[in-house]
Amino acid sequence: MERIVIIGVTGSGKSTLAKRLAEKLRYPVIELDDLHWSPGWVAEDKEVFRQTVARAASAGKWVAVGNYSIVSDLLWSRADTLIWLDVSLPRALGRLVRRTIQRARNNEAVCNGNYETIARAFSKDSIILWLFKSYFKKKREFGVVFRDKNQPGIRNYVRLRTLQETESFLSLPPV
């Protein structure tokens, strides 16, 4: 495992897993949210975003986290490992609500100095609303990828459904 992509629905724990795995392996993390969102929650220009991700993916070893289909070709073509955090909707929703409340209460910056607020959580830009809009679509898409296992270069397909599976995976020696 030298180039790892972690996918999963919003609130599944992708960033947490990426940080823990990267720390264990001593690899840099490519956090797609950080590359996509500029201050003020302004989305980066698509071509600039692709160029930035391509530069980051040119490194020898990394852990990339995120579900941006506009750059999946760049990352997945270089990856050797694909990890899917396949969690239930209640688990993702619970994690997302707790995380959003904690970040809003503690005024924690995310994604280049952007902030989550309670007002934003109930707006048209709500990350909670995004979970409901995207959950079943992403589950289907990722399910097909893991069923077919035909992504060139990817040798390791790891599907983690529970906290116990995730902890067991993290306790394994690196492949």
N, CA, C and O of each residue as an XYZ file, in Angstrom:
700
protein
N       0.844     -1.176      0.000
C       0.000      0.000      0.000
C       0.890      1.239      0.000
O       1.497      1.592      1.011
N       0.948      1.879     -1.146
C       1.742      3.104     -1.250
C       0.918      4.309     -1.667
O       1.227      5.439     -1.290
N      -0.133      4.067     -2.447
C      -1.021      5.140     -2.888
C      -2.451      4.674     -2.625
O      -2.997      3.819     -3.323
N      -3.029      5.274     -1.587
C      -4.301      4.798     -1.035
C      -5.368      5.865     -1.221
O      -5.143      7.036     -0.915
N      -6.529      5.459     -1.724
C      -7.680      6.347     -1.826
C      -8.748      5.839     -0.867
O      -9.093      4.657     -0.868
N      -9.265      6.752     -0.047
C     -10.332      6.409      0.893
C     -11.605      7.100      0.422
O     -11.643      8.317      0.238
N     -12.657      6.285      0.229
C     -13.946      6.794     -0.205
C     -15.016      6.410      0.805
O     -14.817      5.518      1.629
N     -16.134      7.082      0.734
C     -17.262      6.790      1.606
C     -18.193      7.979      1.604
O     -17.832      9.063      1.145
N     -19.387      7.778      2.115
C     -20.358      8.868      2.141
C     -19.915      9.942      3.121
O     -19.046      9.713      3.962
N     -20.519     11.108      3.001
C     -20.285     12.205      3.935
C     -20.550     11.705      5.355
O     -21.582     11.090      5.622
N     -19.612     11.973      6.261
C     -19.782     11.578      7.650
C     -19.375     10.154      7.969
O     -19.596      9.684      9.086
N     -18.783      9.457      7.008
C     -18.420      8.053      7.253
C     -17.127      7.898      8.045
O     -16.856      6.817      8.568
N     -16.328      8.946      8.144
C     -15.065      8.866      8.880
C     -13.845      8.815      7.985
O     -12.772      8.402      8.426
N     -13.986      9.226      6.737
C     -12.881      9.167      5.770
C     -11.650      9.945      6.236
O     -10.535      9.424      6.222
N     -11.860     11.177      6.642
C     -10.718     12.015      7.042
C     -10.045     11.481      8.290
O      -8.818     11.500      8.396
N     -10.837     11.006      9.230
C     -10.270     10.430     10.457
C      -9.415      9.216     10.125
O      -8.290      9.087     10.610
N      -9.953      8.327      9.296
C      -9.184      7.146      8.899
C      -7.924      7.553      8.135
O      -6.851      6.997      8.365
N      -8.052      8.513      7.235
C      -6.897      8.954      6.446
C      -5.777      9.467      7.350
O      -4.610      9.127      7.156
N      -6.134     10.276      8.326
C      -5.122     10.823      9.238
C      -4.446      9.711     10.034
O      -3.224      9.701     10.182
N      -5.233      8.788     10.539
C      -4.664      7.694     11.338
C      -3.783      6.785     10.494
O      -2.698      6.392     10.924
N      -4.246      6.450      9.295
C      -3.478      5.573      8.418
C      -2.204      6.261      7.933
O      -1.136      5.651      7.904
N      -2.320      7.519      7.558
C      -1.146      8.258      7.092
C      -0.107      8.410      8.205
O       1.096      8.332      7.952
N      -0.567      8.623      9.411
C       0.357      8.715     10.547
C       1.083      7.387     10.745
O       2.295      7.362     10.958
N       0.348      6.300     10.676
C       0.936      4.971     10.847
C       1.966      4.683      9.759
O       3.045      4.163     10.042
N       1.631      5.021      8.517
C       2.512      4.723      7.382
C       3.552      5.812      7.119
O       4.495      5.607      6.354
N       3.373      6.964      7.754
C       4.229      8.137      7.530
C       4.122      8.634      6.073
O       5.120      8.946      5.423
N       2.876      8.692      5.596
C       2.579      9.193      4.262
C       1.875     10.541      4.391
O       1.221     10.805      5.400
N       2.004     11.386      3.387
C       1.211     12.625      3.398
C      -0.251     12.320      3.057
O      -0.561     11.316      2.415
N      -1.133     13.208      3.501
C      -2.550     13.093      3.199
C      -2.907     14.103      2.115
O      -2.543     15.276      2.197
N      -3.615     13.635      1.109
C      -4.197     14.513      0.099
C      -5.661     14.667      0.484
O      -6.473     13.779      0.225
N      -5.992     15.784      1.098
C      -7.360     16.043      1.567
C      -8.080     16.841      0.477
O      -7.868     18.044      0.330
N      -8.929     16.153     -0.279
C      -9.573     16.782     -1.431
C     -10.447     17.967     -1.050
O     -10.540     18.927     -1.814
N     -11.090     17.923      0.113
C     -11.883     19.081      0.537
C     -11.013     20.330      0.654
O     -11.426     21.421      0.261
N      -9.814     20.164      1.194
C      -8.909     21.310      1.331
C      -8.475     21.860     -0.023
O      -8.267     23.065     -0.169
N      -8.339     20.991     -1.001
C      -7.928     21.434     -2.330
C      -9.104     22.008     -3.126
O      -8.905     22.819     -4.030
N     -10.304     21.593     -2.797
C     -11.491     22.023     -3.542
C     -12.092     23.327     -3.028
O     -12.538     24.159     -3.818
N     -12.104     23.511     -1.699
C     -12.767     24.671     -1.119
C     -11.787     25.773     -0.779
O     -10.858     25.569      0.001
N     -11.992     26.935     -1.361
C     -11.230     28.133     -1.021
C     -11.960     28.849      0.109
O     -13.103     28.512      0.418
N     -11.309     29.839      0.733
C     -11.996     30.585      1.794
C     -13.333     31.160      1.304
O     -13.477     31.552      0.146
N     -14.299     31.196      2.222
C     -15.638     31.670      1.888
C     -16.491     30.596      1.245
O     -17.525     30.898      0.650
N     -16.066     29.328      1.359
C     -16.775     28.203      0.753
C     -16.936     28.393     -0.745
O     -17.981     28.077     -1.313
N     -15.898     28.908     -1.378
C     -15.894     29.071     -2.830
C     -15.183     27.863     -3.430
O     -14.046     27.552     -3.075
N     -15.876     27.191     -4.344
C     -15.285     26.016     -4.990
C     -14.185     26.451     -5.946
O     -14.342     27.415     -6.696
N     -13.075     25.730     -5.910
C     -11.954     26.011     -6.811
C     -12.377     25.750     -8.260
O     -13.210     24.884     -8.529
N     -11.799     26.501     -9.174
C     -12.015     26.265    -10.600
C     -11.674     24.810    -10.917
O     -10.677     24.286    -10.421
N     -12.491     24.157    -11.736
C     -12.337     22.723    -11.995
C     -10.965     22.374    -12.551
O     -10.358     21.393    -12.121
N     -10.475     23.152    -13.488
C      -9.160     22.842    -14.075
C      -8.037     23.068    -13.072
O      -7.084     22.290    -13.020
N      -8.141     24.117    -12.286
C      -7.137     24.370    -11.244
C      -7.163     23.242    -10.220
O      -6.114     22.769     -9.784
N      -8.357     22.815     -9.840
C      -8.512     21.702     -8.897
C      -7.860     20.448     -9.456
O      -7.109     19.778     -8.746
N      -8.127     20.119    -10.703
C      -7.531     18.929    -11.327
C      -6.002     19.031    -11.358
O      -5.309     18.057    -11.065
N      -5.485     20.199    -11.708
C      -4.027     20.384    -11.762
C      -3.402     20.220    -10.377
O      -2.346     19.603    -10.237
N      -4.048     20.767     -9.370
C      -3.533     20.660     -8.002
C      -3.531     19.204     -7.533
O      -2.567     18.743     -6.922
N      -4.607     18.492     -7.821
C      -4.682     17.082     -7.435
C      -3.649     16.263     -8.211
O      -3.004     15.383     -7.640
N      -3.487     16.541     -9.490
C      -2.497     15.812    -10.298
C      -1.093     15.996     -9.726
O      -0.317     15.043     -9.665
N      -0.769     17.207     -9.313
C       0.552     17.459     -8.700
C       0.706     16.661     -7.411
O       1.739     16.032     -7.180
N      -0.320     16.692     -6.581
C      -0.252     15.960     -5.309
C      -0.138     14.453     -5.542
O       0.588     13.764     -4.826
N      -0.851     13.950     -6.539
C      -0.847     12.502     -6.818
C       0.426     12.041     -7.507
O       0.650     10.837     -7.634
N       1.258     12.959     -7.951
C       2.505     12.557     -8.610
C       3.556     12.084     -7.602
O       4.575     11.509     -7.985
N       3.304     12.327     -6.324
C       4.222     11.863     -5.282
C       4.195     10.331     -5.218
O       3.253      9.698     -5.694
N       5.213      9.764     -4.638
C       5.334      8.315     -4.593
C       4.378      7.625     -3.649
O       3.856      6.555     -3.963
N       4.141      8.226     -2.492
C       3.299      7.590     -1.482
C       2.348      8.636     -0.912
O       2.740      9.776     -0.663
N       1.092      8.235     -0.708
C       0.102      9.149     -0.155
C      -1.166      8.413      0.233
O      -1.411      7.275     -0.167
N      -1.961      9.115      1.032
C      -3.317      8.686      1.358
C      -4.226      9.823      0.916
O      -4.137     10.933      1.441
N      -5.099      9.552     -0.047
C      -6.027     10.561     -0.549
C      -7.410     10.276      0.000
O      -7.822      9.122      0.120
N      -8.124     11.345      0.333
C      -9.441     11.183      0.924
C     -10.434     12.125      0.263
O     -10.212     13.333      0.171
N     -11.542     11.537     -0.197
C     -12.606     12.331     -0.796
C     -13.264     11.638     -1.961
O     -12.747     10.662     -2.503
N     -14.423     12.162     -2.340
C     -15.257     11.535     -3.362
C     -15.480     12.424     -4.579
O     -16.545     12.340     -5.190
N     -14.564     13.237     -4.945
C     -14.775     14.150     -6.060
C     -14.582     13.404     -7.382
O     -13.458     13.085     -7.769
N     -15.688     13.134     -8.063
C     -15.613     12.366     -9.309
C     -14.802     13.096    -10.376
O     -14.251     12.459    -11.274
N     -14.722     14.400    -10.291
C     -13.977     15.169    -11.287
C     -12.474     14.880    -11.251
O     -11.760     15.172    -12.211
N     -11.995     14.305    -10.142
C     -10.571     13.974    -10.053
C     -10.322     12.496     -9.771
O      -9.175     12.087     -9.591
N     -11.377     11.697     -9.732
C     -11.179     10.278     -9.421
C     -10.289      9.599    -10.457
O      -9.521      8.703    -10.107
N     -10.372     10.003    -11.719
C      -9.507      9.397    -12.731
C      -8.035      9.652    -12.421
O      -7.193      8.783    -12.650
N      -7.723     10.822    -11.910
C      -6.331     11.172    -11.590
C      -5.808     10.340    -10.417
O      -4.675      9.860    -10.441
N      -6.633     10.180     -9.407
C      -6.204      9.453     -8.209
C      -6.287      7.946     -8.388
O      -5.343      7.223     -8.067
N      -7.407      7.478     -8.896
C      -7.606      6.037     -8.998
C      -6.649      5.401     -9.984
O      -6.287      4.236     -9.815
N      -6.228      6.126    -11.010
C      -5.287      5.557    -11.981
C      -3.889      5.386    -11.385
O      -3.095      4.594    -11.893
N      -3.585      6.116    -10.321
C      -2.286      6.002     -9.660
C      -2.342      5.159     -8.391
O      -1.310      4.705     -7.897
N      -3.540      4.951     -7.869
C      -3.691      4.243     -6.591
C      -3.440      2.755     -6.736
O      -3.665      2.169     -7.795
N      -2.970      2.153     -5.651
C      -2.873      0.689     -5.592
C      -3.868      0.112     -4.592
O      -4.104     -1.096     -4.569
N      -4.453      0.984     -3.764
C      -5.390      0.529     -2.741
C      -6.594      1.461     -2.696
O      -6.452      2.683     -2.711
N      -7.783      0.861     -2.642
C      -9.026      1.611     -2.528
C      -9.745      1.119     -1.277
O     -10.073     -0.061     -1.158
N      -9.982      2.032     -0.357
C     -10.669      1.698      0.892
C     -12.033      2.380      0.880
O     -12.140      3.590      0.682
N     -13.071      1.575      1.096
C     -14.431      2.096      1.150
C     -14.944      1.972      2.576
O     -15.076      0.867      3.103
N     -15.230      3.099      3.192
C     -15.902      3.104      4.485
C     -17.400      3.015      4.195
O     -18.048      4.025      3.921
N     -17.923      1.837      4.256
C     -19.306      1.538      3.889
C     -20.152      1.492      5.153
O     -20.397      0.421      5.709
N     -20.594      2.650      5.597
C     -21.334      2.742      6.860
C     -22.818      2.953      6.601
O     -23.221      3.381      5.520
N     -23.617      2.647      7.605
C     -25.061      2.817      7.500
C     -25.420      4.302      7.526
O     -24.643      5.138      7.987
N     -26.609      4.606      7.023
C     -27.093      5.983      7.044
C     -27.207      6.513      8.476
O     -26.774      7.638      8.727
N     -27.763      5.763      9.422
C     -27.815      6.292     10.795
C     -26.431      6.587     11.383
O     -26.248      7.587     12.077
N     -25.468      5.723     11.106
C     -24.109      5.961     11.629
C     -23.508      7.217     11.009
O     -22.939      8.048     11.717
N     -23.630      7.359      9.692
C     -23.086      8.548      9.027
C     -23.789      9.811      9.516
O     -23.140     10.825      9.772
N     -25.105      9.752      9.645
C     -25.867     10.918     10.107
C     -25.463     11.292     11.526
O     -25.248     12.468     11.819
N     -25.358     10.313     12.401
C     -24.955     10.597     13.780
C     -23.583     11.236     13.856
O     -23.383     12.217     14.574
N     -22.638     10.679     13.114
C     -21.280     11.247     13.100
C     -21.307     12.675     12.562
O     -20.660     13.568     13.109
N     -22.058     12.877     11.494
C     -22.109     14.184     10.835
C     -22.735     15.247     11.737
O     -22.226     16.364     11.829
N     -23.825     14.904     12.394
C     -24.483     15.859     13.288
C     -23.561     16.203     14.450
O     -23.393     17.376     14.783
N     -22.956     15.176     15.076
C     -22.032     15.432     16.197
C     -20.862     16.305     15.755
O     -20.497     17.261     16.440
N     -20.276     15.969     14.605
C     -19.129     16.729     14.099
C     -19.517     18.176     13.795
O     -18.781     19.102     14.135
N     -20.654     18.368     13.165
C     -21.092     19.714     12.802
C     -21.346     20.559     14.042
O     -20.928     21.715     14.108
N     -22.031     19.982     15.023
C     -22.300     20.714     16.263
C     -20.998     21.050     16.972
O     -20.822     22.171     17.450
N     -20.080     20.085     17.045
C     -18.795     20.333     17.719
C     -18.014     21.435     17.016
O     -17.490     22.339     17.667
N     -17.935     21.364     15.701
C     -17.191     22.383     14.964
C     -17.835     23.757     15.104
O     -17.133     24.757     15.256
N     -19.154     23.816     15.054
C     -19.846     25.102     15.189
C     -19.663     25.660     16.603
O     -19.371     26.844     16.771
N     -19.832     24.818     17.606
C     -19.707     25.259     19.001
C     -18.287     25.741     19.312
O     -18.099     26.746     19.998
N     -17.284     25.003     18.794
C     -15.888     25.340     19.087
C     -15.273     26.284     18.067
O     -14.093     26.622     18.162
N     -16.071     26.711     17.089
C     -15.599     27.624     16.046
C     -14.333     27.076     15.375
O     -13.357     27.799     15.177
N     -14.374     25.774     15.027
C     -13.237     25.096     14.403
C     -13.209     25.360     12.903
O     -14.209     25.164     12.213
N     -12.080     25.799     12.412
C     -11.917     26.020     10.972
C     -11.765     24.678     10.266
O     -11.116     23.763     10.774
N     -12.368     24.575      9.099
C     -12.232     23.411      8.224
C     -11.992     23.916      6.812
O     -12.400     25.029      6.478
N     -11.353     23.139      5.998
C     -11.201     23.456      4.573
C     -10.755     24.896      4.325
O     -11.548     25.727      3.881
N      -9.518     25.182      4.605
C      -8.939     26.499      4.287
C      -9.594     27.661      5.008
O      -9.848     28.705      4.407
N      -9.865     27.489      6.270
C     -10.395     28.597      7.052
C     -11.893     28.788      6.939
O     -12.419     29.803      7.396
N     -12.586     27.847      6.349
C     -14.040     27.909      6.324
C     -14.572     27.351      7.645
O     -13.897     26.591      8.339
N     -15.794     27.750      7.968
C     -16.391     27.326      9.225
C     -17.764     26.722      8.980
O     -18.520     27.180      8.122
N     -18.072     25.686      9.748
C     -19.418     25.146      9.759
C     -20.183     25.884     10.848
O     -19.641     26.157     11.920
N     -21.417     26.200     10.578
C     -22.267     26.855     11.563
C     -23.582     26.084     11.643
O     -23.932     25.321     10.743
N     -24.297     26.304     12.742
C     -25.610     25.675     12.882
C     -26.530     26.212     11.787
O     -27.300     25.449     11.203
N     -26.461     27.498     11.504
C     -27.299     28.077     10.445
C     -27.008     27.417      9.102
O     -27.931     27.101      8.350
N     -25.742     27.210      8.802
C     -25.376     26.562      7.533
C     -25.872     25.113      7.494
O     -26.244     24.605      6.436
N     -25.873     24.461      8.648
C     -26.329     23.067      8.712
C     -27.801     22.927      8.353
O     -28.250     21.839      7.993
N     -28.555     24.016      8.448
C     -29.976     23.985      8.113
C     -30.307     24.854      6.906
O     -31.457     25.245      6.703
N     -29.288     25.150      6.111
C     -29.493     25.974      4.915
C     -29.520     25.089      3.670
O     -29.415     23.866      3.763
N     -29.662     25.717      2.512
C     -29.615     24.968      1.245
C     -28.231     24.370      1.010
O     -28.093     23.451      0.203
N     -27.205     24.870      1.696
C     -25.839     24.361      1.569
C     -25.494     23.363      2.675
O     -24.320     23.076      2.907
N     -26.483     22.850      3.337
C     -26.298     21.964      4.476
C     -25.554     20.687      4.105
O     -25.890     20.023      3.124
N     -24.551     20.354      4.892
C     -23.838     19.101      4.699
C     -24.732     17.917      5.092
O     -24.571     16.810      4.577
N     -25.665     18.164      6.002
C     -26.609     17.110      6.394
C     -27.569     16.831      5.238
O     -27.862     15.675      4.935
N     -28.047     17.870      4.605
C     -28.892     17.705      3.416
C     -28.116     16.977      2.318
O     -28.665     16.115      1.632
N     -26.827     17.330      2.155
C     -25.985     16.662      1.155
C     -25.894     15.160      1.421
O     -25.906     14.361      0.485
N     -25.804     14.775      2.690
C     -25.768     13.347      3.025
C     -27.019     12.647      2.495
O     -26.924     11.591      1.868
N     -28.181     13.231      2.744
C     -29.425     12.598      2.278
C     -29.524     12.578      0.759
O     -30.050     11.625      0.184
N     -29.026     13.618      0.110
C     -29.072     13.671     -1.356
C     -28.129     12.658     -2.003
O     -28.424     12.133     -3.076
N     -27.008     12.385     -1.361
C     -25.959     11.595     -2.017
C     -25.790     10.177     -1.483
O     -25.134      9.361     -2.130
N     -26.356      9.862     -0.334
C     -26.064      8.595      0.335
C     -26.312      7.369     -0.558
O     -25.397      6.576     -0.784
N     -27.513      7.213     -1.055
C     -27.845      5.994     -1.796
C     -27.151      5.947     -3.148
O     -26.781      4.871     -3.616
N     -26.971      7.094     -3.778
C     -26.240      7.143     -5.055
C     -24.797      6.676     -4.854
O     -24.298      5.853     -5.622
N     -24.132      7.199     -3.830
C     -22.737      6.815     -3.566
C     -22.636      5.339     -3.185
O     -21.713      4.649     -3.619
N     -23.572      4.853     -2.381
C     -23.555      3.426     -2.009
C     -23.636      2.549     -3.264
O     -22.921      1.554     -3.383
N     -24.510      2.928     -4.193
C     -24.633      2.148     -5.444
C     -23.343      2.219     -6.247
O     -22.826      1.192     -6.687
N     -22.816      3.435     -6.441
C     -21.599      3.615     -7.240
C     -20.430      2.832     -6.648
O     -19.741      2.107     -7.365
N     -20.212      2.973     -5.374
C     -19.092      2.287     -4.738
C     -19.312      0.774     -4.730
O     -18.362      0.000     -4.856
N     -20.563      0.363     -4.582
C     -20.876     -1.066     -4.630
C     -20.487     -1.689     -5.961
O     -19.961     -2.801     -5.998
N     -20.743     -0.979     -7.051
C     -20.365     -1.477     -8.382
C     -18.848     -1.584     -8.495
O     -18.331     -2.579     -9.004
N     -18.141     -0.571     -8.026
C     -16.675     -0.588     -8.088
C     -16.129     -1.785     -7.331
O     -15.220     -2.459     -7.816
N     -16.665     -2.059     -6.156
C     -16.158     -3.164     -5.338
C     -16.638     -4.518     -5.837
O     -15.977     -5.529     -5.599
N     -17.749     -4.557     -6.508
C     -18.208     -5.817     -7.095
C     -17.355     -6.175     -8.307
O     -16.918     -7.317     -8.452
N     -17.120     -5.193     -9.176
C     -16.401     -5.461    -10.426
C     -14.888     -5.523    -10.237
O     -14.215     -6.283    -10.932
N     -14.348     -4.749     -9.323
C     -12.907     -4.717     -9.035
C     -12.072     -4.672    -10.317
O     -11.148     -5.464    -10.500
N     -12.413     -3.741    -11.191
C     -11.709     -3.662    -12.471
C     -11.019     -2.321    -12.685
O     -10.836     -1.889    -13.823
N     -10.637     -1.666    -11.602
C      -9.911     -0.406    -11.713
C      -8.442     -0.715    -11.975
O      -7.796     -1.368    -11.155
N      -7.903     -0.257    -13.102
C      -6.498     -0.549    -13.426
C      -5.558     -0.066    -12.320
O      -5.678      1.057    -11.832
N      -4.643     -0.916    -11.946
C      -3.623     -0.550    -10.963
C      -4.012     -0.840     -9.524
O      -3.140     -1.037     -8.678
N      -5.300     -0.869     -9.234
C      -5.711     -1.109     -7.853
C      -5.657     -2.609     -7.571
O      -6.363     -3.410     -8.184
N      -4.797     -2.951     -6.625
C      -4.614     -4.353     -6.243
C      -5.371     -4.714     -4.980
O      -5.755     -5.866     -4.776
N      -5.582     -3.716     -4.133
C      -6.198     -3.959     -2.834
C      -7.531     -3.217     -2.736
O      -7.585     -1.990     -2.824
N      -8.582     -3.972     -2.554
C      -9.908     -3.409     -2.320
C     -10.281     -3.741     -0.884
O     -10.407     -4.912     -0.525
N     -10.458     -2.716     -0.066
C     -10.740     -2.917      1.350
C     -12.081     -2.248      1.656
O     -12.234     -1.037      1.495
N     -13.038     -3.047      2.097
C     -14.372     -2.533      2.441
C     -14.552     -2.674      3.943
O     -14.534     -3.782      4.478
N     -14.727     -1.546      4.621
C     -14.854     -1.527      6.071
C     -16.258     -1.060      6.431
O     -16.653      0.055      6.092
N     -17.013     -1.918      7.122
C     -18.417     -1.617      7.428
C     -18.639     -1.195      8.884
O     -19.631     -0.535      9.193
N     -17.735     -1.565      9.761
C     -17.950     -1.300     11.189
C     -16.701     -0.678     11.795
O     -15.620     -0.711     11.206
N     -16.872     -0.116     12.974
C     -15.721      0.422     13.705
C     -14.731     -0.688     14.023
O     -13.520     -0.476     13.970
N     -15.239     -1.870     14.351
C     -14.370     -3.000     14.672
C     -13.528     -3.393     13.460
O     -12.330     -3.644     13.596
N     -14.139     -3.449     12.280
C     -13.380     -3.766     11.071
C     -12.311     -2.710     10.804
O     -11.191     -3.030     10.408
N     -12.671     -1.449     11.026
C     -11.713     -0.361     10.797
C     -10.545     -0.458     11.773
O      -9.390     -0.309     11.376
N     -10.841     -0.708     13.050
C      -9.768     -0.844     14.043
C      -8.891     -2.050     13.734
O      -7.670     -1.973     13.871
N      -9.488     -3.155     13.322
C      -8.711     -4.342     12.964
C      -7.802     -4.048     11.776
O      -6.641     -4.456     11.758
N      -8.332     -3.344     10.791
C      -7.528     -2.989      9.622
C      -6.353     -2.114     10.033
O      -5.233     -2.331      9.573
N      -6.587     -1.142     10.881
C      -5.508     -0.255     11.319
C      -4.462     -0.974     12.145
O      -3.315     -0.531     12.209
N      -4.835     -2.079     12.782
C      -3.864     -2.804     13.622
C      -2.997     -3.762     12.818
O      -2.011     -4.288     13.335
N      -3.355     -3.994     11.549
C      -2.570     -4.898     10.702
C      -1.243     -4.248     10.329
O      -1.153     -3.024     10.244
N      -0.203     -5.069     10.105
C       1.049     -4.503      9.595
C       0.829     -4.022      8.163
O       0.021     -4.609      7.443
N       1.525     -2.969      7.731
C       1.364     -2.465      6.361
C       1.650     -3.552      5.324
O       2.542     -4.380      5.506
N       0.880     -3.534      4.237
C       1.055     -4.507      3.140
C       2.242     -4.120      2.301
O       2.561     -4.805      1.330
